[in-house]
Amino acid sequence: MSKVATAATAVAVMDASNVKSKVSVQNTSNNNRLLGLAAATGSSSTSSTSTSRPRPIVRWRDMEHLVAGISGGVLSTLVLHPLDLVKIRFQVNEGTGVTARPNYNSFIHAVRSIVCSQGFTGLYQGVSANCLGAGMAWGIYFFVYNYAKTQMQAGDQKVSLGASSHILAASQAGVLSLLVVNPVFVAKTRLCLQYEQTSEIHKKTYYRGLSDALVKIFKQEGFKGFYKGFIPGVFGVSHGVIQFVTYEEMKSLYNKYHERPIHYRLSSLEYITFAAISKMIAAAATYPYQVVRSRLQDQHASYVSCRDVIEKTWRHEGVYGFYKGLVPNLVRVTPACCITFLVYETMMSKFADRREQQEQLEAELEAALQLQEQNAIPPVNGKTE
């Protein structure tokens, strides 16, 4: 009997050893997969009971809007800066006071005159300041606008916001971007208004570039020189509000009409169409503030205040004076807005695809961790080997 018991015990030990060996091999395979998944997802933990971390105030998902906005703003400015240059020169041409300004009869005449006197590069005067300003403005605007929307939606993009919420988010974004970028736009305006060298223009301050303009503005006019045109710029926040509310509402109604979720991603043509319509509506409704702001920032003329600009413009030029440069402005801002929004939406789609891949890897990691726990060796006699 003892021999039989001994043989049975030996068999049991051998079976337990085989089971332990198989479990060990399977756990080793799972651990190798876990390490690979952890490396892919950036996780160094192999425990399913990881310590919960507090949600950061600003996440990379929020910063994606900043990167996409900067990219769209810089690209559209590089392509369409000459139109912005001509628009500004039309805006400040009040017809009185500054006799040394070039007189342009039309948009085509303005382009020809600039090319004949300064060459093709003359059309890109002030482009560095414009790229920096536009990139910062669009980046900050998209970042703050979408961050405010996310807070209102409590992180759920499927939640539909009304027009009042879009107005609030757009207003916050517009004021903050204006506070940050106004000094750069003052420098841009002055660089765009450096005309062909004449005896009278030579007496004015000449700026060699963006950094030189910022330094000289601060030395000659102090900190307040950086915020010339700020007040009409605040009124101009309504421009962004009208544009973004119109853009968002059109997208929402369009998706609702087609019975799709509000965050459904549209085609490039649909984004371009909605961006163009919203921009033209906003530009036509708020254009006069741009004329007032440009004239306040002009280094060749001196105005006491916004009221002074409005009174003199009305007295000498009438209603027409507040819409000078509107045609080149619409020719510029419509394609510029389309490029900006198309680049922005395209980059956000790429970011979303990348995030989905990341979430899929993390889901596989979680599943592998659970599998590892299920395959763990149970305790023997209340003790773990």
KEZALUM-358483 format. One record per residue: residue in three letters; x, y, z of N, C-alpha, C, O, CB in turn. Coordinates in steps of 0.001 Angstrom, whole numbers, plus 500000, padded with zeros to 6 digits. Atoms other than C-alpha are relative to their C-alpha. Glycine has a CB too. Example, Ala and Ser with C-alpha at 12.3 -4.5 7.8 and 13.67 -1.06 7.14 Angstrom:
% residues 2
Ala500890498810500000512300495500507800500900501200500000501936501181500665499008500027501246 Ser499180498810499940513670498940507140499230501090500730499739502198500899500414500462498585 
END
This chain:
% residues 385
Met500832498797500000500000500000500000500861501244500000500563502236499334499062500011501207 Ser499100498836499915502862502327500867500634500294498661500873501450498313501090499770501048 Lys499391499768501314504384501776497448499017500698499061499393501577498285500469498669499380 Val501025499371500845501108502694495752499845501460500368499736502322499496498646499272500136 Ala500145498605499546500800505832497898501166500833499549501023501983499133499876500070501521 Thr498805499253500431504354506783497110499935500308498525500270501418498111501278499215500309 Ala500109499792501450503753506334493376498969501070499680499188501909498808499631498689499292 Ala501046498991500240500528508382493537500496501385500352500218502356499647498738499679500809 Thr499454498699499591502308511151495397500959500528498954500952501719498642500710499891501355 Ala499026499589501026505073511202492780499298500521498763499706501526498181500918498831499622 Val500760499558501181502533511463489957499389501369500237499411502232499359498896498985499650 Ala500634498715499667500723514317491762501012501128499964500724502218499471499338499937501381 Val498949498973500002503978516204492252500396500345498580500599501513498246501234499526500792 Met499631499755501387504856515726488574498939500825499276499268501730498510500221498679499276 Asp501087499234500638501402516993487463500013501454500451499846502365499641498634499369500319 Ala499953498623499482501665520038489756501159500756499392501053501940499073500117500006501532 Ser498827499351500595505137520721488393499722500401498558500106501489498130501223499071500062 Asn500328499687501397503852520542484787499056501190499897499243502067499054499373498786499318 Val500949498880500002500930522879485557500714501300500297500498502313499633498879499769501023 Lys499258498788499626503254525346487251500879500454498868501019501653498630500845499762501250 Ser499121499650501119505623525185484278499208500659498881499643501655498304500726498754499471 Lys500825499427501067502808525837481783499544501410500346499577502312499508498785499114499733 Val500463498671499569501457528754483828501133501003499933500944502157499550499430499945501429 Ser498839499107500036504967530174484115500312500453498588500602501626498353501216499313500600 Val499731499658501397505487530018480347498969500979499475499306501939498781500019498744499131 Gln501068499134500485502084531608479682500133501405500595499922502407499911498625499400500344 Asn499826498690499354502750534374482225501169500760499404501120501979499243500207499833501506 Thr498839499351500626506159535028480668499615500600498662500018501718498338501154498999499817 Ser500460499489501302504520535385477235499141501236500176499287502216499446499214498925499242 Asn500868498842499749501878537723478655500803501206500446500544502339500040498949499662501053 Asn499170498885499515504524539761480459500749500668498864500880501892498827500992499512501053 Asn499307499415501151506467540188477227499062500878499179499447501954498722500592498895499116 Arg500994499196500754503312541408475471499659501281500760499497502353500176498702499174499743 Leu500311498826499178502555543712478395501090501056499888500807502250499788499817499595501465 Leu498896499054500115506016545252478185499953500732498666500198501936498587501339499280500158 Gly500099499371501319505541545841474467498884501018499944499065502117499419499784498952498931 Leu501129499074499995502136547425474958500278501205500882499912502332500546498735499293500469 Ala499692498884499107503380549497477877500938500984499343500804502197499498500607499494501297 Ala499076499098500704506212550830475765499267500796498935499548501978498731501153499208499364 Ala500738499305501064503794551670472950499087501068500560498904502110499929499184499010499183 Thr500935499041499428501359553465475267500655500958500966500003501857501496498894499281500691 Gly499302499082499113504010555152477355499771499672501469500013500521502327499565501415499721 Ser500284500383498622503033553224480516501103499110500516501554498213499805498643499293500109 Ser498953500818499395505629551742482860499437499087501072500190498360501719501089500882500591 Ser500635500789498950503133550063485181499465498701499433498945498684498318498874500792500667 Thr500543501296500411502171546371484952498940499540500979498644498348501061501113498949499891 Ser501041500324499034499505546506487629498694500612499585498649501782499202500381500471501392 Ser501305499488500399495803546845486886499418500929501044498455501643500768499045498859499741 Thr500483499129498936495311548649490199500914501190500143501405501469501237499896499244501326 Ser499125498843499970497340551718489258499324501132500757498099501255500761500372500443498575 Thr500500498880499217496987554796491439499356501026499089499965501444498104501128500640500817 Ser500686499000500818494442557234490017500684501347500139501028501771501242498517500110500397 Arg499336498701500023495983560548489004498974501097499790497990500883499081501077500050498898 Pro500943498901500208494213563919489187500050500483498557501115500504497941500304501162500959 Arg500083499539501390493031565250485818500718501338499864500407502273500601498517500126499542 Pro499278498739500160495432567965484589499079501110499505498078500849498837501169499823499034 Ile500803498856500426494058571461484003499992500107498479498945500309497865500536501302500625 Val499874499950501455495373571478480423500606498688499527501691498310499971500871501217499543 Arg499521501269500539495772568206478521500561500198498601500363501247497988498872498957499980 Trp499470499918501363497562567478475257498863500149498997499028500793497961500847498753499669 Arg501140499859500910494137567177473643499613501476499844499211501902498762498793499180500516 Asp500280498562500087493592570862474473501072500719499184500766501639498426499908500614501406 Met498896499357500710497023571805473103499956499719498502500545500458497712501328499536500571 Glu500134500297501427496149570163469788499341501153499256499704501450498117499192498717499797 His500676498852500622493849573113469060500976501153499791500902501854498781498812500464500867 Leu498997498940500123496737575525469670500921499735498814501168500632498007500823500118501296 Val499079500366501085499088573671467290499309500104498645499875500652497699500541498572500208 Ala500730499963501267496441573286464572499650501430499602499713501774498422498729499158500097 Gly500329498607500290495395576941464852501196500795499522501083501577498578499420500655501217 Ile498775499316500421498966578231464594500363499602498569500711500450497747501167499672500963 Ser499650500499501337499593576039461542499110500617498930499598501076497897499888498472499953 Gly500917499422500975496484577244459747500199501489499809500148501983498683498590499737500411 Gly499803498554500091497107580909460564501255500381499249501236501308498440500044500596501367 Val498726499689500667500724580904459401499920499683498509500373500476497684501161499209500649 Leu500078500399501403499998579042456156499139500976499187499536501397498100499435498579499888 Ser500884499079500734497090581292455130500630501377499861500434502044498845498643500119500706 Thr499354498680500063499120584426455931501117500011498968501262500979498222500555500397501376 Leu498929500075500997502096583303453854499460500088498579500067500714497711500787498708500171 Val500568500028501342499838582730450865499376501346499625499481501780498478498955498892499897 Leu500854498853500334497712585883451117500448501327500615499660502272500666498603499714500438 His499526498754499394499866588546452800499905501212499063499523502284499532501428499827500445 Pro500100498819500869499996590832449702498627500674500030498539501901499967500323499609498584 Leu501335499419499926496229591304449902499794500748501309499111501772501346498942498916499846 Asp500093499312498711496523592228453573500743501336499946500271502338500483500570499114501133 Leu499211498767500159499209594802452714499194501068499269499122502208499728501310499712499236 Val500793499053500787497008596466450071498787500473500803498445501655500764499544499355498668 Lys501167499637499195493981596396452401500352501071501030499625502052501185499431498762500704 Ile499596499036498968495851598240455162500297501357499387499947502386499965501229499490500764 Arg499667498727500631497117600888452764498747500735499533498706501965499568500942499773498821 Phe501276499369500345493586601531451525499299500529501254498705501606501224499087498999499261 Gln500694499617498772492257601700455087500478501339500550499669502146501007500182498928501048 Val499450498793499383494600604488456214500031501190499052500344502301499477501390499727500505 Asn499921498913500984494395606561453021498768500895500130497773500718499427500114499434498550 Glu501141499145499724492117609289454355499840501140499014498819501828499009500113500551501368 Gly500097498966501012492894611668451502500393501372500473500462502303499671498638500051499483 Thr499558498710499445493992614485453820501118499750500990501270498644501510498823500762500685 Gly498981500081498947496898615174456114501334499486499519502319500221499581499520499128501099 Val498739500605500416499574612836454744500081500060498478499485499242497776500121498527500513 Thr499942499794501455500465614088451272500965499059499314500904498878498098500392501420499692 Ala498984500848500621503347611691450744499530498563499796500295497735499301501250500003500842 Arg500489501359500214501159608583450691499836499743498504499453500644497758498658499773500743 Pro500315500349501390500967606755447364498488499990499809497755499544500691500608498616499619 Asn501428499998500303497568607225445752499679498834499073500218498736497970499571501347499359 Tyr500383501167500792495988604017444489498570500181499505497662500469500284500135498691500829 Asn501332499855500589493043604171442122499156498742500156497928498805500214500119500352498533 Ser500714501270499892492153600514442452500942498950500572502125499201500800499443499549498617 Phe499200501098499461493338597192443787501133499620499039502274499441499465499108498778500278 Ile498989500363501002495170596327440544501070501078499914502260500781499814499348499785498616 His499041498897500057496760599772440441500935499986501208502120500290501079499264501340499924 Ala499177500071498788497994599339444020501080498929499870502242499162500201499121499714501228 Val499024501091500160499651595995443242501068500387498993502255500158499227499300498698499554 Arg499028499584501017501281597383440097500972501039500548502177500941500316499277500561498774 Ser499160498924499464502589600477441894501037499457500977502201499858500947499135501059500694 Ile499072500572499012504128598452444718501082499182499312502256499288499665499242499123501015 Val499025500830500709505802595989442343500972500865499204502168500575499180499285499009499065 Cys499130499126500804507153598789440090501006500750500864502150500945500452499159501000499209 Ser499115499186499161508637600772442971500887499168500919502012499570501217499181500953500829 Gln499243500777499010509793598004445337500279498565499560500931497810500282499252499978501308 Gly499825501374500430509767594823443308498958499079500619498122499503501417501388499521500349 Phe500981500972499505507813591675444041500080499848501517499070499594502174500215498640499329 Thr499849500144498549509261591537447567499254501095500758498940500930501937501478500026500380 Gly500747498934499350507482594819448300498617499560500432498057500111501380499889501180499085 Leu501315500515499640504222592869448404500031499189501297498992498917501899499455499145498872 Tyr499854500782498767505602590898451351500647500807501114501270500246502015500821498749499735 Gln499506499124498943506597593873453460499204499743501280497975499822501277499899501497499576 Gly500672500281498732505823593029457090499468498588500139498685498316501049498885500943500178 Val500559501353499977505141589352456369500402499225501253499617498419501753500442499236498766 Ser499571500737498805507186588070459333499125500355501198498710499479501957501477500297500317 Ala500865499567498897505170590157461797498582499469499808497920499081500771499984501540500106 Asn501360500476500279501937589136460089499870498500500275498866498053500828499619500301498541 Cys500028501448499745502795585413460232500014499713501500499262498872501991501200499306499318 Leu499934500200498554503744585640463896498682500392500655498147499656501483501157500809500606 Gly501241499532499397500665587673464775498813499114499668498027498759500547499716501404499557 Ala501135500836500407498213585592462755500092498603500613499089498048501060499935499898498469 Gly499822501322499399499698582307463986499641499990501473498928499101501941501427499533499823 Met500312499901498573499528583398467625498510500249500221497895499639501095500822501120500652 Ala501408499647499819496058584899467231499081498797499770498208498509500589499616501136499052 Trp500843501161500294494504581834465579500244498875501002499302498218501444500259499499498574 Gly499692501067499049496325579421467889499344500232501348498697499338501894501497499873500177 Ile500602499666498705495234581194471070498479499949499905497805499453500808500461501399500473 Tyr501455499955500159491725581712469704499410498594500000498473498317500749499622500732498702 Phe500524501368500056491149578051468819500183499280501333499305498534501767500690499212498883 Phe499727500668498728492748576890472069499000500432501076498365499591501712501435500299500460 Val500889499502498953490722579134474391498540499673499682497777499279500564500177501515500173 Tyr501380500248500410487505578728472393499597498546500271498547498290500860499819500331498509 Asn500329501414499815487601574921472423500169499564501454499461498672501920500872499134499095 Tyr499846500325498582488861574786476014498751500430500767498258499696501624501264500685500589 Ala501213499523499347485888576890477121498812499101499650497992498789500513499709501456499596 Lys501077500896500413483534574682475097500081498669500741499061498135501179500052499765498485 Thr499813501285499318485011571531476660499554500077501453498938499146501971501465499565499928 Gln500424499830498614484459572907480160498482500066500100497891499505501023500623501263500599 Met501474499906499997480838573752479314499352498645499729498275498347500245499525501021498948 Gln500541501326500338480317570253477890500405498935501003500005497777500882500457499587498617 Ala499490500945499002482033568633480890500776498862499344500742497722499808498846499432500833 Gly499151500966500678484361566857478466499294499107498996499941498279498356500651499158500996 Asp500763500840500927481592565268476381499684500796498734498855501706498761498686499484500667 Gln500182499267501246481756566455472758498619499801499387498220500552498497501049499586499013 Lys501316500271500559478335564986472055498929500942500552497815501003500032499612498565500275 Val500957499069499403476659567592474263499853501215499096500851501835498728500449500428501426 Ser500265498864500882475029570287472117499929501286500809499210501360501806498692499788499212 Leu500007498696499337475702573896473155499170500981499174499148500911497945501452500534500196 Gly500793499001500680473412576770472327500849501169499525502051501222499785498904500492500905 Ala499289498833500540474333580045470611500609500837501112501698501383500937499054500861499160 Ser499481499188498892474784581812473975501327499451500519502221500221500871498978500057501142 Ser498747500617499548477497579322474995501120500248498997502260500506499382499812498487500215 His498999499708501031479290579783471673500430501466500060501607501772499869499444499666498600 Ile499677498570499882479115583571472112500948500236501168501921500979501043498713500840500181 Leu499156499840498820480623583336475592501408499473499747502392500131500087499378499282501198 Ala498684500595500276483444581023474466500780500843498998501980501058499174499842498563499467 Ala499331499191501017484230583154471400500443501348500556501501501850500179499079500210498805 Ser499635498717499385484251586374473457501250499855500861502149500694500804498835500541500849 Gln498816500247499170486739584935475932501243499810499139502308500351499434499784498768500888 Ala498862500263500890488965583705473117500462501272499310501664501502499175499632498946498953 Gly499647498780500711488832587032471275500733500999500868501728501577500431498772500635499441 Val499363499029499101489738589222474260501395499544500391502329500345500393499148500211501258 Leu498686500498499576492599586996475404501009500045498855502152500456499059499879498567500532 Ser499072499967501140494132586660471927500386501434499658501527501692499277499373499315498768 Leu499707498592500269493872590442471449501012500553501000501920501290500615498711500831500043 Leu499063499545498971495677591107474746501425499544499701502383500289499907499567499487501372 Val498670500569500242498557588864473724500611500505498692501809500784498638499921498477499975 Val499478499803501355498886589684470021499979501455499536500626501776498539499213499166499037 Asn500114498612500474498036593413469764501350500673499721501475501345498698499246500816501018 Pro498703499374500309501709594561470046500589499553498662501191500355497947500987499693501101 Val499470500505501261502656592337467110499232500596498823499822500899497787499931498463499963 Phe500795499421501077499789593679465011500278501492499807500174502000498691498527499787500278 Val499576498595500144500841597275465745501270500061499150501368500869498227500245500662501401 Ala498755500046500780504320596435464433499723499601498558500326500154497638500998499018500634 Lys500337500433501364502803594651461420499418501146499188499803501356498038499007498830500036 Thr500626498877500709500676597656460490501043501026499589501007501528498465498926500664500876 Arg498994498978500299503641600019460664501000499515498949501466500294498119500742500400501279 Leu499103500535501032505856597726458625499318500011498628499969500239497608500444498562500362 Cys500740499973501265503137597520455969499846501421499456499596501610498266498624499366500185 Leu500195498607500412502938601333455890501317500742499808501356501970499881499155500729501024 Gln498723499366500372506599601975455083500021500108498476500276499139497761501253499172500540 Tyr500144499791501436506194603526451648501362500198499344502414500100499976499097501207499722 Glu498792499703500746508689604306448931500687501212500639500015502123501123499677500263498498 Gln499252498949499314511445606577450258499828501344499299500172501496498127501486499634500078 Thr500088498617500463510644610279449833500532500883501113500784500409502221498527500394499610 Ser499429499096499004511918613346451650499143500052501265499675500099502375500150501403499413 Glu500865499915498826508868613475453924499977498686500766500012498669501997498584500387499587 Ile500044501302499332508742609752454610501307499743500739501311499098501788499728498872498983 His498703500213499360512461609785455446500038500561501409500793500075502251501101500627499173 Lys500007499390498681511677611986458442499316499097501021499529499235502226499309501356499950 Lys500707500910499104509477609264459877500930498871500446501984498637499855498743499424499309 Thr499206501125499492510785606333461872499997498866498986498950498462498481499452499505501364 Tyr499874501126500922512098603573459653500272498740500814501151498728501675501135500248498950 Tyr499850501255499263511762600000460927500666498968499095500222498730497972498622499481500511 Arg499257500987500791514237597377459735499354498615500037499639497766499192501431499907500500 Gly500656501297499879512079594480460863499128499966501238498928500990501891501032498870500045 Leu500931500139498883509757593137463543500637500377501331500092501189502079499479498582500068 Ser499361499717498705512188593205466461500382501471500117500221502070501181501246499122500187 Asp499630498585499991513448596680465497498761500875500228498823501870500951500696500387498672 Ala501241499242499822509846597937465284499526499944501448499138500967502012498907499464499069 Leu500444500136498615508957596562468720500875500817500950500365501463501866500010498528500414 Val499086499244499139512055598109470316499762501496499857499687502206500860501461499664499666 Lys500170498557500223511529601536468719498638500494500472498528501609500982500180500329498522 Ile501317499607499499507819601612469527500042500159501511499475501108502053498930498966499599 Phe499914499927498537508613600922473183500827501209500443500454501897501394500613498706500567 Lys499145498871499621511410603523473325499316501341499770499427502247500597501302499952499222 Gln500567498711500387509455606283471592498613500256500576498243501405500820499938500089498512 Glu501381499798499577505909605662472810499662499304501314498560499460501841499072499516498931 Gly500265500705498762506257603494475886499110498779499796498805498390498668499366500933500990 Phe500788501230500051504173600452476744498655500224499313498136499326498650499780499456501408 Lys501310499736500602500953602142475614500054499982498474499030499795497817499468501343500478 Gly499867500064501454502342602255472067499664498630499447499228498504498303501397500377499591 Phe500310501352500439501901598492471901498493499747499910498054498803499253500632499000500941 Tyr501444500241499944498175598835472523499186501089499317498034501339499672499560499875501431 Lys500766499094500843497216601475470008499022499177499167499382498144498602500938500851499087 Gly501029500742500721493982600381468391499384498884500808498612498087500275500567499439498751 Phe500517501094499178493182598097471326498489500130500220497762499139500163500726499966501351 Ile501429499788499729489776599667472069499138499580498809498199498805498988499736501474500343 Pro500800500520501119488404599220468536500196498499499797499312497813499283500357500738498715 Gly499778501448500083489987595770468659499059499237500919498599498147500580501446499662500349 Val500948500633499081487810594955471675498615499948499368497917498937499453499948500761501347 Phe501272500026500726484761595992469674500057498968498866499054498351498507499667501406499435 Gly499824500969501080486197593829466916499889498563500443499823497661499607501315500202499358 Val500224501362499508485840590795469170498677499470499473498502498266499288500018499962501546 Ser501296500408500559482290590782467843500171499320498640499351498490498247499069501220499864 His499717500639501291483814589821464478500190498495500185499573497686499491501260500625499345 Gly499765501421499737485103586538465871498772499306500550498511498144500237501146499832500963 Val501219500585499434481894585981467818499013499654498890498482498545498845499349500970501013 Ile500934500238501104479732586360464703500496498854499122499722497985498720499817501281499154 Gln499442501030500873482092584196462660499869498608500610499387497690499948501462500298499704 Phe499980501335499401482403581300465127498598499503500333498305498318500177500855500004501258 Val501372500428499719478764581274466198499316499558498708498633498534498684499197501142500674 Thr500586500370501289477678581235462539500568498671499513499828497814499031500253501102498955 Tyr499329501224500447480228578513461731499494498783500780499158497755500193501527500135500161 Glu500425501128499170479249576300464670498527499659499779498159498487499698500244500310501476 Glu501429500251500175475509576739464178499713499361498645498856498484498536499210501303500143 Met500200500603501324475741575939460467500406498532500015499705497691499451500804500763498927 Lys499573501401499909477694572754461208498983499160500775498642498051500364501381499907500673 Ser500952500745499173475246571705463930498695499747499250498180498629499246499718500758501301 Leu501250500154500747472158572351461796500162499039498821499263498261498501499516501361499498 Tyr499734500880501148473760570587458833500044498541500439499451497678499792501329500386499315 Asn499942501374499490474568567475460890498638499532500507498269498368500349501037499894501121 Lys501328500347499505471139567585462504499067499669498842498256498747498930499421501147500840 Tyr500828500244501185469499567765459081500266498607499436499345497927498982500268501071498923 His499622501316500524471414564634458024499936498915501080500367497781500870501410500059499407 Glu500187500952498891470604562980461392501320499367500417501441498146500514499003498903499604 Arg498679500455499562474226562746462489500341500692501310499770501740501611501089500289498917 Pro499588499330498759475909563544465840500673501337499705501243501526498630500953499100500807 Ile499508498640500249477007567171466253501512500044499792502021500962499148499622500908501156 His498544499996500145480703566225466444500459499210498767501651498948498608500649499422501255 Tyr499668500755501216480559564303463134500936500823499113500702502011498893498709499618499218 Arg499014499281500813483535565216460930499544500081498554499182499074497945501374499317500083 Leu500494499747501341482606566758457603501111499846498975502266499598499319499392501390499913 Ser499001500043501070484341566712454232500706501348499891500243502344500449499343499623498648 Ser499236498758500162486929569332453244499159501086499327499211502250499727501271499738499179 Leu500831499031500708484488571011450849498942500606500921498648501798500832499329499341498795 Glu501025499502499063481840571303453581500618500967501004500022501997501319499320498823500745 Tyr499322499089499082484323572859456008500307501330499298500084502397499870501303499357500539 Ile499662498789500754485471575340453335498758500859499774498812502080499927500645499634498648 Thr501232499259500274481889576317452476499509500736501242499187501923501174498911499051499490 Phe500481499378498766480859576982456081500969501091500479500539502128500984499812498932501099 Ala499014498994499589484116578840456811499870501264499158499932502372499693501428499435499886 Ala500106498843500896483701581108453761498747500811500301498809502039500373499990499546498534 Ile501255499287499736480070581969454502500076500761501327499703501932501400498812499011500021 Ser499923499361498675480703582701458192500964501181499994500704502197500639500437498980501061 Lys499025498915500043483762584841457414499457501207499253499650502335499707501289499525499349 Met500540498877500772482014586977454777498930500749500791498861501977500746499418499503498668 Ile501029499361499183479079587616457110500634500842501091500227501982501314499066498951500616 Ala499343499275498909481373588626459979500772501214499484500741502277500104500944499067500760 Ala499198498901500547483639590784457785499119501164499558499435502322499831500844499508498820 Ala500889498937500473480773592709456192499322500727501159499066501928501077498944499423499059 Ala500725499404498880479078593306459548500879500866500895500385501801501525499367498917500824 Thr499138499318499014482119594555461496501185500738499389502090501141500120500515499000500989 Tyr498810499455500650484515596026458918500442501384500504501648501596500627499753500077498537 Pro499557498653499599484511599705460119501004500025501149501870500898501182498813500814500388 Tyr499057499979498882486362598811463333501431499787499522502366500304500133499628498932501029 Gln498661500233500527489320597606461238500610501285499446501810501521499586499960498927498916 Val499525498718500523489572601001459530500450500887501159501522501490501101498891500707499168 Val499665499178498832489544602791462903501282499497500657502141500299501024498840499996501021 Arg498807500569499364492159600430464347501253500266499178502284500651499730499827498497500207 Ser498828499773500851494509600722461364500442501460500037501640501743500038499697499584498559 Arg499636498580499981494358604531461450500613500409501332501474501287501376498778500860499712 Leu499382499724498704495158604595465146501428499468500056502278500054500728499168499386501126 Gln498679500618499968498180602352464544500959500589498965502154500295498992499869498516499778 Asp499193499406501071499430604366461527501015500979500578500649501875501340499097500713498969 Gln498948499112499502502783606067462243500056501330499261500748502247499703501335499315499897 His499953498776500801502172608744459586498878500968500333498823502063499772499944499656498538 Ala501109499129499615499055610205461195499840499952501510500207498967502152498679499580499289 Ser500166499940498546498188611270464715498538500262500340497979501300499986500907501097500616 Tyr501375499856499532494757610737466200500014499919501525500798499172502110499062498901499378 Val500040499948498539493856611483469818499323498759500571499766498212501581499270501264500471 Ser500771501117499472491344608688470274499154499378498896499172499833497752499109500458501168 Cys500917500628500958488840606392468570498955501004499533498589501038498358499314498767500627 Arg501010498999500351486313609208468683500543500989498985499837501405498067499522500741501247 Asp499371499066500936488749611504466907500067499396498596499805500081497607501414500378500484 Val499944500682501294489224608934464129498617499974499358498471500285498176500544498563500163 Ile501355500125500539485482608417463720499483501353499509498898501447498430499048499423501066 Glu500492498667500384484694612151463646500661500513498730499985501013497831500235500992501129 Lys499275499502501175487406613039461126499676499169498758499531499715497665501516499986500262 Thr500348500848501141486621610053458910498607500349499479498400500459498271500065498508500392 Trp501362499655500405482924610919458892499950501376499333499242501567498343499062499971501213 Arg500025498629500521483610614631458256500589500077498594500027500745497726500766500937500936 His499283499854501265486032614186455352499604498959498948499702499223497750501479499914500252 Glu500215501087500962484973610874453780498606499394500032498227498653499126500990498924500244 Gly501345500549499897481470610033454955500000498509500298500993497962500778499243500261498727 Val500131501428499722480221606463455245501030499192499217501540498184499707498586499520499662 Tyr499053500723500854482501605375452395501354499824500680502023498808500488500181500733498674 Gly498696500075499339485561606121454534500136498821500937501241498315501137500254501255500758 Phe499949501132499067484650603365456981500054498652499292500212497611499931498799500036500917 Tyr499980501254500751484592600789454186501112499977498948501071499190498003498653499774499331 Lys498861500013500914487836601631452402500780498700500171501073498280501290500919501224500245 Gly499255501258499951489686598456451515499133498782500208499649497683500409501010500060501079 Leu500882501144499753486603596270451927500158498912498939500173497723499258498550500461500050 Val499889500990501077486991594610448516501266499158500133501173497930500139499983500697498641 Pro498813500848499793490655593549448966499936499207501297500523498131501407501254500853499997 Asn500129500733498740489740592564452509499188498720499798499573497656500283499339500886501074 Leu500809501195500254486988590193451334500737499014499106500636497800499280498666500384499363 Val499215500867500886489255588885448590501063499254500788501418498124500454500654500821498875 Arg498949500622499189491873588157451240499434499076501077499837497917501176500856501072500649 Val500404500746498812489954587006454325499202498741499665499256497763500410499184500888500907 Thr500810501180500316487610584580452570500872498779499699500695497741500337499087500292498807 Pro499128501175500194490302582276451112500909499744501188501237498594501482500845500178498755 Ala499135500182498825492495582920454175499284499198501072499855498288501673500444501361500567 Cys500786500728499004489738581739456473499785498552499578499847497641500403498651500687500221 Cys500195501372500507489075578713454251501259499168500209501180498021500648499622500019498499 Ile498735500720499808492763577735454339500223499695501474500577498575501841501183500817499445 Thr499777500169498565492994578278458094499112498893500573499592498007501279499738501320500737 Phe500928500983499443489887576248458915500233498610499413500083497605500108498559500435499748 Leu499739501304500613490749573498456431501223499347500627501196498161500956500196500145498483 Val498796500533499354494261573091457873499689499588501434500111498527501893501142501043499977 Tyr500357500287498606492854573241461396499192498708500113499540497823500895499204501168500598 Glu500862501180499912490115570658460824500733498742499556500526497671500126498745500195499154 Thr499236501157500467492473568363458893500956499505501076501056498305501331500777500350498728 Met499063500387498939495076568431461664499270499410501193499755498460501807500831501203500445 Met500767500548498885492413567845464309499522498583499689499444497744500586498803500904500321 Ser500381501366500397491234564793462333501172499042500166501001497915500631499505499976498538 Lys498800500832499843494807563459462271500270499732501476500595498610501865501227500678499346 Phe499798500169498560495141564070466007498982499008500571499321498180501417499889501363500727 Ala501044500905499506491823562262466601500302498545499616500112497632500420498622500419499444 Asp499633501362500435492963559241464548501132499447500859501110498285501266500419499996498509 Arg498859500438499182496211559090466490499531499669501422499997498704502027501107501098500035 Arg500507500233498656494308559338469780499206498699500064499281497982501062499132501174500452 Glu500747501265500034492015556459468772500943498803500009500678497806500680499098499944498760 Gln499009501077499993495045554284468045500598499829501396500801498712501872501114500284498972 Gln499446500040498649496473555211471435499022499348500969499422498530501797500354501413500477 Glu501012500570499116493203554345473191499830498503499746499575497737500676498661500723499814 Gln500096501427500329493079551005471347501153499222500639500949498133501176500002499795498465 Leu498851500648499357496576550134472569499811499908501503500146498897502120501288500759499685 Glu500222500018498557495623551094476105498936498974500379499032498338501428499590501389500493 Ala501035501010499741492507548895475889500604498601499934500272497739500747498836500132498984 Glu499318501303500098494683545967474752500874499760501221500972498633501706500857499925498715 Leu499167500124498804497017546646477660499163499606501200499553498737501981500739501308500282 Glu500880500307498880494145546586480128499496498557499915499430497850500920498814500979500032 Ala500468501379500180492819543342478644501108499006500324500850497965500929499499499783498561 Ala498877500894499722496279541764478850500280499930501495500634498871502013501255500463499250 Leu499806499998498544496594542822482496498958499124500696499275498380501624499930501438500548 Gln501051500838499419493262541210483311500263498520499725500014497672500582498627500402499444 Leu499676501379500341494351538046481503501105499461500894501091498295501287500411499896498535 Gln498903500418499121497508537950483589499472499654501389499917498680501996501070501108500098 Glu500555500274498681495480538121486803499221498685500012499280497914500970499097501150500440 Gln500781501239500082493189535336485640500884498759499965500490497699500453499114500025498769 Asn499095501134500130496176533089484897500945499850501184501819498983501177500797500134498740 Ala499114500078498829497834533710488277499742498692500751498615498197500738499784501228500946 Ile500103501271499272498525530539490433499248500226501301499642501106502067501407499396500279 Pro500761499810498759495958530213493268500818499550501215501704498706501080498665499220499939 Pro499256500405498790497235529909496870499753498551500359498672498025500091499617500884501180 Val500083501388499560497894526408498277500002499976501515500929500486502145501172499151499427 Asn500135500052498536496699525726501864500073501373500647500614501528501742501075499115500587 Gly500026498647499435496181529474502372501307500712499863501432501838500346499621499954501437 Lys498694499362500151499813530214501430500333500107498516499981499245497710501103499205500760 Thr499564499808501388501253531567498239501407499488499860502278499804500671499916501488499575 Glu498644500564500187504250529678496854500949501107499609502137500858499403500009498876498918 
END
